[in-house]
Amino acid sequence: MTKKLSVAIGSLGSVGMAVARKLVDSDANLQLVAVSARDTARAQDRLDAIGCACAVVPLSELANMADIVIECAPAEHFRELAEPVIAAGKILIPISVAGLLDNFDLVDAAARSGARIMVPSGAILGLDALRGAAEGTIEEVRMITRKPPGGLAGAPYLEANGISVDNLSEPLKVFDGTAEEGARGFPANVNVAAAVGLAGIGPARTSLEIWADPAVTRNLHEIHVRADAANFRLNIENVPSEENPKTGKLVALSILATLRRMTSPLVVGT
């Protein structure tokens, strides 16, 4: 594909700003044309600082501006951004995979409109292997996530169940259930679990443990897969973003890799 693709970003938080900066600095085949942000004036200042002349518009207008819309807004705004993109037959790249689970009717809507929903690997390595194994038979997918307590603070599941992660002196298991339940209970913290579920045997059949661990400084994910084609275990140590410890640096880089494979003459990996 030689056509330059236009890109819009929903929110200029830590992930959105990192993607915007990279697109402005280094990509000739992808053009950032619009962003959305709660504070329009601050967003304009940040764009000016990186030399980007793109428009700042409401979430609902991003679909009219670009071929590809990256969703990185708070989960409660997922549908406001995503529905117009799907209706317009555009490409949606969501990082709030928990938001996708809560609005899964949009997948059927995309089939009708010709839109595509492309979930990036984000903070999880090895989704290509998991997708490959899912073409055969997978018996079990088990995921264990460990995060610094500050990376889990404020999660709806913790607040609803009266679980505190303050002043921990040893690891505390704060959740044990399915990836579907975990992604909804920790929407800003473990979108990775929803992605693992969607790539493999489904979020409802994927088991998940979440630990708040004061001894770790990185976001740790361990994934065990048992399948007829292969048994494998993935161990991932993600460096948290300086701006937002609830997400890792790899998330923005994964979005960029997803964008670039759309225009690259060579694509490596499933």
Buried (B, 14 or more C-beta within 10 A) or exposed (E): EEEEBBBBBBBBBBBBBBBBBBBBEEBEBBBBBBBBBEEEEEBBEBBEEBEBEBBBBEBBBBBBBBBBBBBBBBBEBBBBBBBBBBBBEBBBBBBBBBBBBBBEEBEEBBEEBEBBBBBBBBBBBBBEBBBBBBEEEBEBBBBBBBBBBBBBBEBBBBEEEEBEBEEBEEBBEBBEEBBBBBBBBBBBBBBBBBBBBBBBBBBEBBBBBBBBBBEBEBBBBBBBBBBEBEEBEBEBEBEBBEEBBBBBBBBBBBBBBBBBEBBEEEEEEE
